[in-house]
Amino acid sequence: MSPTEINTLTESYFGLLRNLSPEIKLNLIERLSKTMRGELGNKSNTLDEAFGAWKSKNSADEIIKELRESRSFNRIIEGF
């Protein structure tokens, strides 16, 4: 990002934040400070929460077999 783009972006954000109450501004400052220190959250947990994982004691082949066996096709073809 060029310095001009950063300046424009900063001015845009400042325009949005200018009219907020002092309490909200202090809260934002605190949260931004925490992100600078890396204290806001564990990134690995965030990734796990976003995509998750399938947890099972069964093997992949057993899970596939269960899924295929549980399928039911109730397709009714109507005549013209």
Sine and cosine of phi, psi and omega as CSV:
sin_phi,cos_phi,sin_psi,cos_psi,sin_omega,cos_omega
0.00,0.00,0.71,-0.70,0.00,-1.00
-0.98,0.19,0.36,-0.93,0.03,-1.00
-0.85,0.52,-0.57,0.82,0.02,-1.00
-0.92,0.40,-0.67,0.74,0.03,-1.00
-0.91,0.42,-0.65,0.76,0.02,-1.00
-0.90,0.44,-0.67,0.74,0.02,-1.00
-0.89,0.46,-0.69,0.72,0.01,-1.00
-0.90,0.43,-0.69,0.73,0.02,-1.00
-0.89,0.46,-0.70,0.71,0.01,-1.00
-0.88,0.48,-0.70,0.72,0.01,-1.00
-0.90,0.44,-0.60,0.80,0.03,-1.00
-0.90,0.44,-0.73,0.69,0.03,-1.00
-0.90,0.44,-0.66,0.75,-0.01,-1.00
-0.89,0.45,-0.61,0.80,0.04,-1.00
-0.88,0.48,-0.60,0.80,0.03,-1.00
-0.95,0.31,-0.58,0.81,-0.12,-0.99
-1.00,0.00,-0.25,0.97,-0.12,-0.99
-0.82,0.57,-0.64,0.77,-0.12,-0.99
-1.00,-0.05,0.14,0.99,0.03,-1.00
-0.96,0.26,0.37,-0.93,0.01,-1.00
-0.94,0.34,0.41,-0.91,0.02,-1.00
-0.84,0.54,-0.58,0.81,0.00,-1.00
-0.90,0.44,-0.69,0.72,0.01,-1.00
-0.92,0.39,-0.65,0.76,0.02,-1.00
-0.88,0.47,-0.69,0.72,0.02,-1.00
-0.90,0.44,-0.62,0.79,0.05,-1.00
-0.89,0.46,-0.70,0.71,0.04,-1.00
-0.89,0.46,-0.66,0.75,0.03,-1.00
-0.87,0.49,-0.69,0.72,0.01,-1.00
-0.88,0.47,-0.72,0.70,-0.01,-1.00
-0.91,0.41,-0.66,0.75,0.04,-1.00
-0.90,0.44,-0.63,0.77,0.03,-1.00
-0.89,0.46,-0.66,0.75,0.01,-1.00
-0.90,0.44,-0.61,0.79,0.03,-1.00
-0.92,0.39,-0.53,0.85,0.04,-1.00
-0.93,0.38,-0.54,0.84,0.01,-1.00
-1.00,0.00,-0.13,0.99,0.01,-1.00
0.98,0.22,0.42,0.91,-0.07,-1.00
-0.99,-0.17,-0.06,1.00,-0.13,-0.99
-0.96,0.27,-0.48,0.88,0.00,-1.00
-0.03,-1.00,0.33,-0.94,0.03,-1.00
-1.00,0.04,0.88,-0.48,-0.09,-1.00
-0.92,0.40,-0.52,0.85,0.00,-1.00
-0.92,0.39,-0.59,0.81,0.06,-1.00
-0.92,0.40,-0.62,0.79,0.01,-1.00
-0.89,0.46,-0.66,0.75,0.01,-1.00
-0.91,0.42,-0.69,0.73,0.03,-1.00
-0.88,0.47,-0.65,0.76,0.00,-1.00
-0.93,0.37,-0.56,0.83,-0.04,-1.00
-0.95,0.32,-0.65,0.76,-0.09,-1.00
-0.93,-0.37,-0.43,0.90,0.04,-1.00
0.91,0.41,-0.05,-1.00,0.02,-1.00
-0.45,-0.90,0.48,-0.88,0.04,-1.00
-1.00,0.07,0.88,-0.48,-0.01,-1.00
-0.94,-0.34,0.85,-0.52,-0.01,-1.00
-0.39,-0.92,0.48,-0.88,0.07,-1.00
-0.99,0.14,-0.29,0.96,0.00,-1.00
-0.97,0.24,0.44,-0.90,0.06,-1.00
-0.97,0.23,0.20,-0.98,0.00,-1.00
-0.87,0.49,-0.65,0.76,0.01,-1.00
-0.90,0.44,-0.62,0.78,0.02,-1.00
-0.92,0.39,-0.64,0.77,0.01,-1.00
-0.91,0.42,-0.69,0.72,0.03,-1.00
-0.88,0.48,-0.68,0.73,0.01,-1.00
-0.88,0.47,-0.70,0.71,0.02,-1.00
-0.87,0.49,-0.67,0.74,0.00,-1.00
-0.90,0.43,-0.69,0.72,-0.01,-1.00
-0.92,0.40,-0.61,0.79,0.00,-1.00
-0.95,0.33,-0.45,0.89,-0.05,-1.00
-0.99,0.11,-0.16,0.99,0.02,-1.00
-0.93,0.37,0.64,-0.76,0.10,-0.99
-0.70,-0.71,0.72,-0.70,-0.02,-1.00
-0.93,-0.36,0.90,-0.43,-0.01,-1.00
-0.90,-0.43,0.66,0.75,-0.05,-1.00
-0.97,0.23,0.85,-0.52,0.01,-1.00
-0.93,-0.37,0.86,-0.51,0.01,-1.00
-0.99,-0.11,0.86,-0.51,-0.03,-1.00
-1.00,-0.03,0.63,-0.77,0.05,-1.00
-0.98,0.18,0.29,-0.96,-0.01,-1.00
-0.99,0.15,0.00,0.00,0.00,0.00
